Amino acid sequence: MSARKVSSVSFCSHQLKVLADSTRLAVLELLWSGPKHVREINAVLGLEQSLLSHHLKVLRQEGFVRATRDGKAVLYQLEPTVWSTSSGRTIDLGCCRLSFEPRV
């Protein structure tokens, strides 16, 4: 296997591990309907503030979400370079695509 292929597989594996957490997937599902403040996310998930902050930090560092200042609050939204709505609610990792569409 070439070094480029190993690097690509390693990157994809890492991204999938980030998404394997149920809390992170729940955050992504909430953000699909539009940008949300931390308090809005936490109103649905009911997590300790520090735990939610940790998950949001991981998602931000890995490029799944972006954070912008909104006064004293922080507004989170999906990173548009990763998400596709034209092919449904899909995450494009480059090596594979994950769909959030219900199976029929």
Number of C-alpha atoms within 10 A of each C-alpha: 5 7 8 9 10 11 11 14 13 12 15 16 14 13 16 14 10 17 19 11 11 10 16 19 16 15 23 20 14 18 17 16 10 10 18 19 17 16 15 13 19 16 9 11 14 11 13 9 11 9 11 20 14 12 17 22 15 16 22 17 11 14 15 23 23 19 17 12 10 10 7 6 11 14 17 22 21 24 15 13 12 15 20 15 10 7 10 11 16 16 19 14 17 10 10 10 13 13 14 14 10 6 5 3
